[in-house]
Amino acid sequence: MRTKEKKESLKGITKILYILFIAVLVASFFSCGDTPLIKRGKQLAASGDTNAAIETFGEAINHDGSRAEAFYQIGLIYVEMVDKNPSGTAYREEAKQALSSALDMAPRTAPRRSEIRMTLGTLYWIDNQKDHAVHHFNQLLEKSPKRDVVLKIAGLTGDAYHVQRLRTEGSDDYEQTFTEKGNIMTFAAKFTDDYSPAISPGGKWLVFASNRLQNAELYLMDIATLELQQLTHTDELDEYMPAFSPDGQSIAFVTERTRGGMMLPPVQASGSDPSRAAIYLMDVDGRNQRALIDVEGADRAPVFSPDGKKIAFESKAPTAASTDDGNDAEIDDTLEIYVIDIDGTNKTQLTHNNVDDGHPTWSPNGKQIAFTSMVENIYQIFVVNATGGTAKQLTFSEASHYHPTFTPDGKRIIYISSGDNHYTIWMMNADGKNKTQLTNHIGAHFEPSISRDGKKLVFSSDRSDHMRIYLMDFGQPIQQEELKARLAGL
């Protein structure tokens, strides 16, 4: 009996020693500053001194044995350089080499091993090395990956959630066509673009702009029944950029002189375009249309505050005042962010920059406003207190970012990025961290609008030739098996 007890005791001790051994390996690989050199390298990287950080991690590789962690940290530095300079091929190669070394040296039980593989696969995907990318993605999907891993791979290789095109065309908007044999009938839309969508707070209604009548008019559609109602009837004007009030009873929108049936640019325009535009309000059925403010200028991109009492918008003054000597003062032709009461009073300017600031959006608690602003000819996303003050920059890259919109819980911001010359939908934390791509489909994607319950996102895209309205269902993420099938077809 004692011999048996001794064997069991030895088995227990061996198991404990094995667990401790694995824990030491994991700790030595991914502990926070487990060696002085690693700690010093991280501090240098955080301060922005990347060259010194890389040198310090190089010393760690050669001297203190923490090679996997050092290679991983070097890879992260080069990945950040890639994000800031997408055309930097050398940075991508350096990142791939460092991360490959980290992956080779990492214990198979290391908790961040999947993060290394995900980053490495993403770099290969960006470089159009699909075979290498798919290999790493399949490795991640072999076991039971975390939901965010599936989400990131899905958004990088297609749509992260199920997407459907909303049939916003009326029954008269189609023509019959036949094949050469005359035995297969198809339908093609006769008119061009539907764009500038906004979803009602309850998710029942969609309001959007369409130039099907050779000028842009606003239409209201029941998403469930597809019942369509034209809200505006102005041959000489274009109406676009609609926004629902929080109670869903009112719509704010932009109106300006027509442009001959051409779709207005959905991305942030320069301060000189358009020269005149006005914000109007109307009831949800199109009645009681009235101007928010009756002054000349370019006022666009209205959005209601969460309590429905104010509207934030972008604006450009039309002309400059004359100085005392009779000469015109310097003209400020840039867009700025303003806030105004819904009765047209108490107009307050929030931003004062010599570059365009546009497309504001309120945080759900009403305390902040996110917007786009130009930095060295590139649009980045900023956030500022709703009462004004110093704005905080959230994105830093050579890709422009547009159309920020908060999720209903205020924890994330959905936006458009022009990275790799594609306009795709992304999501990030409200502090600018943890960026996740949501679409990577043929065609451009613009103007995201989310329902109050956070379950439905509508956006415009030309993925089907003309600009149309699409709905992304956040309740239907792409599943693991669907993603495996997608990767197998690449």
FIBAPA-234957 format. One line per field, with one value per residue (C-alpha): x, y, z. Coordinates in steps of 0.1 Angstrom, whole numbers. Example, Ala and Ser with C-alpha at 12.3 -4.5 7.8 and 13.67 -1.06 7.14 Angstrom:
% FIBAPA-234957
c1 = [123;137]
c2 = [-45;-11]
c3 = [78;71]
***
This chain:
% FIBAPA-234957
c1 = [0;28;45;13;9;45;39;7;26;54;29;13;47;56;24;29;65;53;26;52;76;49;40;76;79;47;58;93;78;49;53;52;89;102;138;154;161;125;111;135;126;89;94;113;87;59;79;81;119;115;151;164;136;146;183;173;152;182;203;177;179;216;221;193;175;141;143;106;93;119;111;74;80;101;73;48;70;72;34;28;51;31;-1;13;29;9;32;63;71;104;85;61;90;107;75;69;104;103;68;78;108;86;61;88;102;69;58;27;8;18;-14;-5;6;-27;-22;12;-3;-32;-9;13;-16;-29;5;6;-30;-22;8;-16;3;-30;-16;6;-23;-48;-24;-21;-59;-67;-43;-62;-95;-84;-93;-119;-108;-121;-150;-129;-104;-132;-145;-112;-105;-140;-138;-104;-114;-150;-179;-176;-214;-242;-250;-280;-289;-321;-344;-348;-359;-396;-414;-411;-374;-367;-367;-369;-338;-332;-303;-293;-314;-344;-353;-338;-353;-334;-341;-318;-323;-328;-317;-284;-276;-293;-271;-269;-289;-301;-318;-345;-337;-361;-347;-381;-375;-348;-345;-321;-313;-318;-312;-337;-356;-324;-320;-315;-348;-354;-373;-387;-389;-403;-374;-397;-423;-402;-431;-416;-427;-411;-406;-392;-404;-380;-368;-343;-328;-309;-317;-293;-275;-307;-307;-334;-343;-339;-377;-379;-405;-383;-357;-329;-314;-293;-306;-287;-290;-292;-261;-277;-284;-249;-245;-230;-197;-203;-168;-157;-155;-131;-143;-150;-175;-204;-204;-240;-261;-287;-300;-338;-361;-393;-417;-410;-438;-422;-446;-437;-404;-386;-350;-330;-312;-319;-284;-262;-233;-225;-242;-242;-240;-266;-269;-292;-279;-291;-317;-330;-325;-295;-280;-243;-232;-204;-204;-184;-189;-198;-177;-151;-158;-141;-114;-114;-91;-116;-97;-112;-101;-85;-113;-116;-131;-127;-154;-159;-181;-210;-238;-272;-306;-333;-352;-322;-309;-276;-253;-219;-187;-168;-137;-113;-89;-73;-83;-116;-135;-166;-192;-198;-215;-226;-216;-246;-242;-241;-208;-185;-186;-164;-156;-131;-103;-75;-39;-12;-38;-52;-85;-82;-109;-109;-131;-140;-161;-196;-190;-158;-121;-91;-98;-81;-69;-79;-65;-29;-22;-16;-52;-80;-109;-145;-180;-175;-205;-207;-222;-252;-232;-206;-177;-169;-168;-177;-160;-148;-111;-95;-66;-51;-72;-104;-132;-141;-160;-140;-147;-125;-127;-138;-102;-89;-75;-84;-93;-113;-122;-159;-160;-135;-157;-154;-166;-166;-185;-198;-221;-227;-258;-266;-299;-304;-303;-270;-283;-286;-261;-270;-245;-242;-219;-213;-205;-233;-223;-245;-246;-271;-282;-271;-279;-254;-269;-248;-269;-256;-218;-200;-196;-164;-175;-187;-153;-135;-155;-148;-110;-112;-126;-99]
c2 = [0;24;17;25;57;66;61;82;109;109;112;141;158;152;167;198;202;199;225;248;242;252;282;293;290;310;336;339;344;368;383;421;432;399;410;444;446;437;462;489;481;484;517;530;518;534;567;565;559;528;526;524;500;476;478;470;440;429;429;408;383;380;382;374;345;361;357;349;379;401;390;395;431;439;425;448;478;471;463;498;512;494;509;544;537;511;514;506;471;469;473;445;422;430;425;391;379;390;375;342;339;346;320;294;300;303;275;259;268;304;325;351;326;330;368;363;340;364;393;373;360;396;408;380;388;425;415;393;362;344;309;319;339;311;286;307;314;277;270;294;279;242;244;264;300;330;348;379;357;344;380;394;367;371;409;407;381;393;404;398;395;385;412;416;441;461;463;501;502;505;481;506;508;475;465;431;417;383;362;357;325;344;318;333;365;387;421;451;484;513;540;546;554;550;562;583;558;563;537;547;542;513;497;497;525;534;568;573;595;584;602;580;611;627;647;635;630;614;582;564;526;500;475;445;452;472;497;529;565;596;623;653;666;693;691;720;707;677;663;639;632;624;617;605;622;599;595;586;613;638;638;663;665;686;704;722;732;702;688;673;638;631;614;637;626;605;610;642;669;699;731;747;721;727;765;766;739;742;719;713;695;676;651;615;614;643;670;703;709;740;754;749;782;807;819;815;790;753;735;697;663;670;646;648;648;618;639;653;689;698;691;689;696;708;743;767;805;818;850;870;903;935;952;988;997;983;951;917;898;864;839;809;783;753;733;735;716;735;727;743;740;723;756;773;792;791;782;774;766;737;735;763;748;758;724;707;693;673;646;648;621;622;597;579;598;632;641;638;643;624;638;637;663;666;660;665;660;628;626;612;606;629;632;664;673;683;717;723;721;703;675;641;622;586;573;576;562;571;559;584;577;590;588;579;567;554;521;524;513;540;515;514;536;523;542;540;536;541;518;499;522;505;521;495;495;492;492;503;509;544;552;543;509;473;481;454;453;445;444;435;431;443;479;508;512;544;561;536;541;518;511;520;483;479;449;465;485;500;514;523;504;499;462;455;480;509;525;506;502;472;459;442;420;421;392;369;368;346;312;292;265;292;309;276;272;307;302;269;287;313]
c3 = [0;8;-25;-44;-24;-31;-69;-68;-49;-74;-103;-85;-80;-117;-129;-107;-120;-156;-151;-134;-163;-189;-168;-166;-204;-210;-184;-199;-234;-227;-193;-190;-188;-175;-183;-180;-218;-228;-203;-216;-252;-246;-229;-259;-283;-263;-264;-302;-303;-325;-337;-301;-292;-320;-310;-274;-284;-306;-275;-257;-286;-283;-245;-221;-238;-243;-280;-289;-269;-285;-320;-313;-301;-331;-353;-336;-342;-379;-381;-366;-393;-420;-406;-408;-442;-461;-492;-471;-485;-465;-433;-442;-450;-417;-398;-414;-407;-370;-365;-382;-359;-328;-340;-345;-310;-291;-269;-284;-252;-253;-249;-276;-302;-321;-321;-338;-364;-370;-376;-398;-419;-422;-436;-461;-471;-476;-498;-519;-508;-504;-500;-470;-455;-459;-443;-412;-411;-414;-386;-364;-374;-368;-331;-314;-319;-301;-317;-324;-344;-367;-370;-380;-406;-420;-423;-439;-466;-473;-450;-412;-409;-433;-457;-480;-506;-498;-528;-527;-564;-572;-595;-623;-620;-639;-676;-691;-709;-726;-736;-772;-772;-759;-732;-700;-686;-663;-648;-648;-630;-654;-630;-614;-578;-544;-516;-484;-462;-426;-405;-380;-343;-341;-372;-391;-416;-441;-456;-485;-515;-551;-584;-602;-613;-626;-594;-558;-539;-505;-501;-471;-471;-447;-444;-438;-465;-489;-491;-507;-503;-519;-493;-514;-548;-559;-596;-591;-559;-546;-511;-494;-461;-441;-403;-380;-347;-316;-314;-351;-358;-376;-404;-409;-444;-468;-498;-526;-563;-585;-603;-633;-620;-607;-574;-548;-534;-502;-488;-472;-498;-497;-481;-515;-526;-524;-522;-510;-492;-464;-437;-435;-411;-419;-403;-410;-436;-456;-443;-425;-443;-430;-429;-398;-403;-431;-440;-470;-467;-470;-441;-444;-425;-398;-369;-339;-303;-282;-264;-297;-286;-308;-342;-350;-386;-408;-422;-443;-443;-478;-479;-460;-443;-455;-435;-425;-454;-479;-487;-483;-452;-457;-467;-444;-469;-446;-431;-393;-368;-353;-329;-329;-311;-333;-333;-351;-322;-302;-331;-316;-334;-319;-341;-353;-377;-411;-425;-432;-402;-412;-407;-370;-349;-312;-286;-271;-238;-256;-241;-271;-309;-333;-367;-395;-400;-424;-412;-438;-466;-451;-432;-397;-370;-340;-309;-290;-260;-271;-254;-272;-263;-276;-300;-296;-327;-328;-361;-374;-408;-445;-453;-450;-426;-430;-416;-380;-361;-325;-316;-293;-262;-269;-268;-305;-335;-370;-399;-435;-444;-478;-471;-501;-523;-511;-492;-466;-433;-401;-364;-335;-298;-289;-279;-314;-304;-316;-352;-370;-407;-414;-452;-479;-510;-546;-547;-524;-491;-476;-451;-423;-402;-372;-355;-318;-307;-325;-346;-380;-400;-434;-458;-495;-519;-556;-551;-576;-603;-593;-558;-538;-501;-481;-446;-424;-397;-365;-352;-380;-379;-404;-387;-385;-411;-435;-432;-438;-470;-481;-476;-495;-525;-527]
***
